[in-house]
Amino acid sequence: MAPARITDLDVVDIRFPTSRELDGSDAMNPDPDYSAAYVILRSDAADGLEGHAFAFTIGRGNDVQTTAIAALRDHVVGRSVEAVCTDPGSVGRALTGDSQLRWLGPEKGVMHMAIGAVVNAVWDLAAKRAGRPVWKLLTDAPPEWLADQVDFRYIEDALTREEAVALLRKGKDGAAEREARLLAVGYPAYTTSPGWLGYSDEKMVRLAEQAVADGFTQIKLKVGADLADDVRRLRAARAAVGPGVRIAVDANQRWNVAEAVEWTNALAGHAPYWIEEPTSPDDILGHAAIRKQVAPVKVATGEHVHNRIVFKQLLQADAIDVLQIDAARVGGVNENLAILLLAAKYGVPVCPHAGGVGLCELVCHLSMFDFVALTGTTEDRVIEYVDHLHEHFKDPVILRDGHYAAPTAPGFSSQMHATSIAAYRYPDGTFWAADLAAQQKGTKR
């Protein structure tokens, strides 16, 4: 019998109208429509399993992202299912190593996110075939195999394969006990749901109080549009949650370096825990300068960092206190393994970016692996949580007392319901078709 092969790579443009309630609004992105350039890997394997994943965008441009993913179809179709699931890193290396694809990056931007979506779909398929969630697949894997999933090009001056294997072997000590704790308690979360910039003060305060009641010990507010407004909102949030709850603030790259220092120090009287993305994520030395001048407020960044090389330099330059991975920004699970290992070596806590559509579902797997089988700690580590759009996923995240419950279903928790895909496919899904018809009649859904 011929070995099973990947037979197709389907891509769907999926968009949700989150801008209408200002969900997700911040100083740089006032009207986001959370969207997914959604990929499905199909095969002729007898088990009928598929790999699902996506790249996250915020509306316009999702068509560009889907086109980039579709351009990878011929690089994937025809590959052995067994081979790619046994070594997902082989897919990442082939795609990032293609000379003509590299010319479009290299390893950054739309094409790199497309590669990440395909690689994550392979991990979803591999975990489903193994009958385990991705975090468990990673946790159970031998250190040497995990190290072989990492591309050490351009980072060996900061992390060698031998160092990675040593970190992973050390992470095995006590892993069974930590796994039991994870299953019993979950992984700590913080929530951005109260803090969108377009929300009224009343809505922000109500949601902040609800977050504390729900067990969260950290919330986040968006800042950066108007200093007086930010001071007022932070003051109100601090009064609502009290001194024992951390409040992070997020500027979404709004400021120049000097402006970031001045603005952050103006907010310092209300004890912000960290300032997130105070300037361009490409400005490593700028982050380092800001960090020196705003302490004890911590500096956090990473959701828009292109690749492991930039993360390496942020760590080498002592530019950040908190590293924020994103499951769909870089080249998939394999590159995020490299980033987690770099952070572990430098002793910098990882607090992932999530929210969006499906990002919570993905990134919790990476943090849970980090806790169980790499760093062995959740101290000063929290995963972002936003209560949006989880109902569209077959295995949505579950929050209990401010903690992510460990996923138990096989896969990467990345598969959407077929009904959601049919409704929110853009522009011809049932929701968008009805919305267009309503607008033509002079109303809006």
Secondary structure, 3 states (H helix, E strand, C coil): CCCCEEEEEEEEEEECCHHHHCCCCCCCCCCCCCEEEEEEEEECCCCCCCEEEEEEECCCCHHHHHHHHHCCHHHHCCCEHHHHHHCHHHHHHHHHHCHHHHCCCCCCHHHHHHHHHHHHHHHHHHHHHHCCEHHHHHHHCCHHHHHHCCCCCCCCCCCCHHHHHHHHHHHHCCHHHHHHHHHHHCEEEEEEEEECCCCCHHHHHHHHHHHHHCCCCEEEEECCCCHHHHHHHHHHHHHHHCCCCEEEEECCCCCCHHHHHHHHHHHHHHCEEEEECCCCCCCHHHHHHHHHHHCCCEEEECCCCCCHHHHHHHHHCCCCCEECCCCCCCCCHHHHHHHHHHHHHHCCCECCCCCCCCHHHHHHHHHHHHHHHCCCCCCCCCEEECCCCHHHECCCCCEECCEECCCCCCECCCCECHHHHHHHECCCCHHHHHHHHHHHCCCCC
